[in-house]
């Protein structure tokens, strides 16, 4: 998963952890102190976005029409996320963990099949992936920030792990390209989400001055658009985003509606709970007696191969 590239990565180097190589993942991640962490022992969660008001020397990147444009701003939005390590990891990948299902409010044990080829037995290690809980025994690796903004973060997240979490395709293969409405919605929203402080075309304040909008962080990691009176989007207007929509953009689809933003925040909450750092669709998709050493690539399915338990 791309987020953990923030840490030093050793590809196919000498390893003390034979089990991981047998699972088709010889990769290790090295933390700040030089500790080698098996890649499949790592999990992560999304924390939120904050506004950095000291970005004058930061070269922000914005993808526009498939070309990267660079611009300077005194304020920029940065994403925060945290990574965790399981110190008791035994080398069996997703088969050691139950994952939290936000819709049911419980832990899903369907992936806990260590050495059983699809059968669950009492006594098998089935640890909760619970880094979002205060009582977790998973160890914090660090808190990281995505300095290139929300687009880079969501572009990588959605096309890999988002495809799995939002059920982009639950068929054995991805050839039919039947994507769920949630996956399509989040993909489209991320493409349209504003990437910098942008002037509103039709809206002005009471004095006729220009208004601007950009990402506004909310408590709990939620996001909305803020309306600002300056071109750096640091000083908020008395008008809210909903005020602007109601007054200037009724009947227009040029800006996301409040309902769309509410749906965005609800679905983004799937990443506020602990997620494995390798994307899994949690449905066994093939013969568990064969796996392809993570070299399978087709479409936006996470582009990873099957593990020995039949998960991709």
C-alpha positions as MATLAB code, in Angstrom:
seq = 'XXXXXXXXXXXXXXXXXXXXXXXXXXXXXXXXXXXXXXXXXXXXXXXXXXXXXXXXXXXXXXXXXXXXXXXXXXXXXXXXXXXXXXXXXXXXXXXXXXXXXXXXXXXXXXXXXXXXXXXXXXXXXXXXXXXXXXXXXXXXXXXXXXXXXXXXXXXXXXXXXXXXXXXXXXXXXXXXXXXXXXXXXXXXXXXXXXXXXXXXXXXXXXXXXXXXXXXXXXXXXXXXXXXXXXXXXXXXXXXXXXXXXXXXXXXXXXXXXXXXXXXXXXXXXXXXXXXXXXXXXXXXXXXXXXXXXXXXXXXXXXXXXXXXXXXX';
ca = [
       0.000    0.000    0.000;
       1.463    3.318   -1.011;
       1.098    5.209    2.280;
       3.838    3.268    4.015;
       6.390    4.351    1.450;
       6.995    7.140    3.963;
       9.020    4.554    5.852;
      12.226    3.065    4.496;
      11.419   -0.045    2.474;
      13.716   -3.016    1.893;
      12.751   -5.076   -1.158;
      13.568   -8.791   -1.171;
      16.508   -8.373    1.171;
      17.804  -10.906    3.731;
      15.143  -11.643    6.299;
      14.854  -13.272    9.702;
      11.126  -13.841    9.098;
      10.831  -16.919    6.908;
       7.024  -17.031    7.250;
       6.590  -13.750    5.387;
       8.623  -14.908    2.420;
       6.488  -18.043    2.283;
       3.403  -15.843    2.041;
       4.812  -14.137   -1.008;
       5.916  -10.967    0.786;
       9.611  -10.639    1.550;
       9.254   -6.901    2.118;
      10.098   -5.267    5.406;
       9.564   -1.712    6.533;
      12.142   -0.020    8.702;
      10.978    2.460   11.325;
      12.792    5.556   12.566;
      14.849    3.502   15.040;
      15.929    0.889   12.508;
      13.502   -1.833   13.563;
      12.495   -4.175   10.740;
       8.711   -4.588   10.614;
       7.143   -7.277    8.394;
       4.893   -5.518    5.913;
       1.894   -7.753    6.651;
       2.098   -6.961   10.383;
       1.230   -3.315    9.744;
      -2.089   -1.526    9.895;
      -3.151    2.095    9.580;
      -6.002    4.566   10.052;
      -6.971    7.974    8.728;
      -6.870   10.786   11.302;
      -8.040   13.854    9.404;
      -6.869   17.007    7.620;
      -5.302   20.134    9.042;
      -4.422   23.560    7.658;
      -0.726   24.417    7.652;
      -0.400   28.204    7.494;
       3.354   28.128    6.883;
       3.582   26.732    3.367;
       5.448   29.554    1.624;
       8.434   27.308    0.992;
       6.411   24.227    0.125;
       6.082   23.287   -3.506;
       2.558   21.916   -3.656;
       1.565   19.648   -6.490;
      -1.764   19.768   -8.264;
      -2.870   17.333  -10.943;
      -4.782   19.171  -13.657;
      -5.688   17.555  -16.985;
      -3.081   14.838  -16.361;
      -0.258   17.353  -15.966;
       1.309   18.410  -12.697;
       1.175   22.123  -11.959;
       3.077   23.649   -9.082;
       1.967   26.622   -7.071;
       2.874   28.459   -3.887;
       0.526   29.299   -1.059;
       0.932   30.499    2.513;
      -1.665   27.943    3.604;
      -2.152   24.340    2.528;
      -4.219   21.353    3.586;
      -2.385   18.241    4.740;
      -3.670   14.766    5.531;
      -2.726   12.973    8.752;
      -2.670    9.191    9.150;
      -1.141    6.779   11.637;
       0.610    3.429   11.183;
       0.661    0.549   13.677;
       2.607   -2.694   14.147;
       1.527   -6.002   15.654;
       4.472   -7.112   17.840;
       3.032  -10.650   18.127;
       2.617  -11.197   14.401;
       3.215  -14.860   13.473;
       3.675  -14.558    9.706;
       0.244  -15.649    8.460;
      -0.941  -12.368    6.970;
      -4.659  -11.538    6.977;
      -5.406  -15.017    8.369;
      -4.406  -13.767   11.832;
      -6.912  -10.916   12.019;
     -10.552  -10.040   12.366;
     -11.452   -6.679   10.839;
     -13.925   -4.161   12.182;
     -17.152   -3.849   10.209;
     -18.426   -0.312   10.704;
     -21.881   -1.112    9.361;
     -22.520   -3.833   11.944;
     -20.366   -2.390   14.739;
     -18.649   -5.746   15.242;
     -15.518   -7.604   14.180;
     -15.666   -9.847   11.117;
     -13.788  -13.134   11.689;
     -14.225  -14.449    8.161;
     -10.534  -13.923    7.322;
      -9.234  -15.774   10.430;
      -8.198  -19.079    8.855;
      -4.575  -19.755    9.869;
      -3.351  -23.094    8.539;
      -6.916  -24.341    8.112;
      -7.551  -23.797    4.399;
     -10.798  -21.971    4.912;
     -11.953  -23.615    8.152;
     -12.033  -21.727   11.425;
     -11.063  -23.519   14.628;
     -11.295  -22.242   18.193;
      -7.850  -21.430   19.507;
      -6.559  -20.149   16.205;
      -4.986  -16.737   16.487;
      -7.642  -14.233   15.494;
      -6.522  -10.869   16.766;
      -8.740   -7.854   16.388;
      -7.294   -5.206   14.125;
      -8.277   -2.490   16.580;
      -5.779    0.368   16.285;
      -8.711    2.815   16.375;
      -9.565    1.760   19.936;
      -7.944    3.278   23.028;
      -7.318   -0.182   24.496;
      -5.406   -1.504   21.474;
      -2.213   -3.479   22.031;
      -0.947   -2.678   18.544;
       2.127   -0.463   18.691;
       2.153    2.979   17.103;
       4.820    3.209   14.402;
       4.236    6.903   13.790;
       1.908    9.639   12.601;
       2.526   10.773    9.040;
       1.364   13.624    6.856;
       0.611   13.753    3.159;
       2.033   17.100    2.100;
       0.777   17.010   -1.492;
      -2.806   17.385   -0.363;
      -5.991   15.402   -0.390;
      -5.880   14.377   -4.053;
      -2.661   12.371   -3.850;
      -3.915   10.653   -0.708;
      -7.344    9.702   -2.024;
      -6.138    8.853   -5.531;
      -3.865    6.129   -4.162;
      -6.234    5.036   -1.416;
      -9.402    4.720   -3.457;
      -8.024    2.870   -6.471;
      -6.459    0.202   -4.264;
      -7.978   -0.221   -0.812;
     -11.145    1.678   -1.692;
     -11.839   -0.840   -4.426;
     -11.818   -3.587   -1.821;
     -13.550   -1.822    1.075;
     -16.381   -0.430   -1.071;
     -16.867   -3.618   -3.066;
     -15.705   -2.372   -6.453;
     -16.124   -5.887   -7.789;
     -16.859   -9.022   -5.805;
     -16.509  -11.369   -8.789;
     -13.576  -13.779   -9.034;
     -12.078  -11.594  -11.731;
     -12.445   -7.951  -12.686;
     -13.159   -8.380  -16.360;
     -16.800   -7.302  -16.129;
     -15.896   -3.904  -14.602;
     -19.055   -3.857  -12.471;
     -18.225   -1.287   -9.827;
     -20.401   -0.502   -6.822;
     -22.130    2.844   -6.529;
     -20.130    3.724   -3.391;
     -16.839    3.083   -5.143;
     -17.867    5.121   -8.182;
     -19.194    7.943   -6.017;
     -15.979    8.288   -3.983;
     -13.792    8.034   -7.063;
     -15.761   10.780   -8.812;
     -15.841   13.000   -5.721;
     -12.079   12.739   -5.275;
     -11.548   13.779   -8.897;
     -13.774   16.837   -8.458;
     -12.616   17.870   -4.969;
     -10.966   21.289   -5.068;
      -7.163   21.101   -4.823;
      -6.301   24.662   -3.897;
      -7.817   27.924   -2.767;
     -10.186   28.721   -5.626;
     -12.284   31.786   -6.374;
     -16.026   31.212   -6.473;
     -17.246   32.314   -9.897;
     -20.574   33.809   -8.933;
     -20.463   34.475   -5.194;
     -19.420   37.738   -3.511;
     -19.737   39.130   -0.010;
     -22.090   41.971    0.986;
     -19.545   44.513   -0.258;
     -19.123   42.823   -3.620;
     -15.691   41.399   -2.817;
     -14.588   38.073   -4.236;
     -15.033   34.910   -2.212;
     -12.887   31.775   -2.283;
     -13.301   28.168   -1.174;
     -11.064   25.310   -0.121;
     -11.117   22.211    2.071;
     -12.176   22.922    5.643;
     -11.329   20.317    8.310;
     -14.075   19.412   10.765;
     -13.873   17.640   14.147;
     -13.536   13.875   13.973;
     -11.739   13.871   10.625;
     -14.722   15.008    8.562;
     -14.348   17.530    5.750;
     -16.393   20.230    4.108;
     -15.706   23.327    2.044;
     -14.956   26.578    3.811;
     -15.698   30.000    2.295;
     -12.943   32.597    2.652;
     -12.371   36.274    1.930;
      -8.683   35.978    1.006;
      -6.893   34.268   -1.874;
      -4.963   31.987    0.532;
      -8.161   30.715    2.159;
      -7.112   31.528    5.711;
      -9.785   34.062    6.783;
     -13.307   32.684    6.802;
     -16.270   34.583    5.452;
     -19.459   35.015    7.455;
     -21.096   32.969    4.710;
     -20.933   29.206    5.041;
     -20.629   26.810    2.129;
     -24.300   25.886    2.485;
     -25.166   29.616    2.381;
     -23.256   29.984   -0.890;
     -24.943   26.942   -2.418;
     -28.382   28.198   -1.475;
     -27.823   31.787   -2.600;
     -25.704   31.401   -5.733;
     -25.739   27.795   -6.950;
     -29.310   26.539   -6.668;
     -29.999   24.112   -9.489;
     -26.320   23.966  -10.436;
     -24.156   20.850  -10.263;
     -20.868   22.720  -10.599;
     -20.206   22.306   -6.850;
     -20.867   19.277   -4.610;
     -24.135   19.420   -2.680;
     -24.267   19.171    1.093;
     -25.804   15.701    0.707;
     -22.814   14.643   -1.399;
     -20.384   15.939    1.229;
     -22.298   14.116    3.978;
     -22.076   10.887    1.974;
     -18.360   11.493    1.350;
     -17.724   11.860    5.097;
     -19.756    8.787    5.939;
     -17.825    6.587    3.521;
     -14.473    8.120    4.459;
     -15.209    6.967    8.013;
     -14.367    3.437    6.852;
     -10.712    4.526    7.112;
     -11.049    6.010   10.578;
     -11.107    2.421   11.824;
      -8.091    0.153   11.644;
      -7.275   -1.187    8.166;
      -4.579   -3.659    7.089;
      -1.817   -2.011    5.099;
      -2.321   -4.502    2.333;
      -5.723   -4.132    0.667;
      -8.010   -7.185    0.839;
     -11.534   -7.591   -0.463;
     -12.230  -10.088    2.379;
     -13.881  -12.541    0.007;
     -12.059  -15.711   -1.003;
     -11.819  -15.477   -4.762;
      -9.871  -18.510   -5.877;
      -8.367  -21.879   -5.007;
      -6.656  -21.463   -1.619;
      -4.073  -24.113   -2.524;
      -2.517  -21.846   -5.151;
      -1.377  -18.269   -5.005;
       0.603  -16.059   -7.321;
       3.174  -14.295   -5.148;
       1.408  -10.923   -5.467;
       2.141  -10.568   -9.171;
      -1.489  -10.438  -10.327;
      -2.511   -7.109  -11.796;
      -5.750   -6.250  -13.502;
      -7.728   -3.033  -13.242;
      -8.255   -1.168   -9.979;
      -8.550   -4.186   -7.709;
      -5.594   -3.240   -5.497;
      -3.253   -4.856   -8.003;
      -2.068   -7.557   -5.647;
      -1.960  -11.308   -5.957;
      -3.779  -13.953   -3.962;
      -2.386  -15.054   -0.612;
      -2.427  -18.738    0.463;
      -5.896  -18.300    1.974;
      -7.426  -17.211   -1.332;
      -7.789  -13.500   -0.584;
      -6.669  -10.759   -2.971;
];
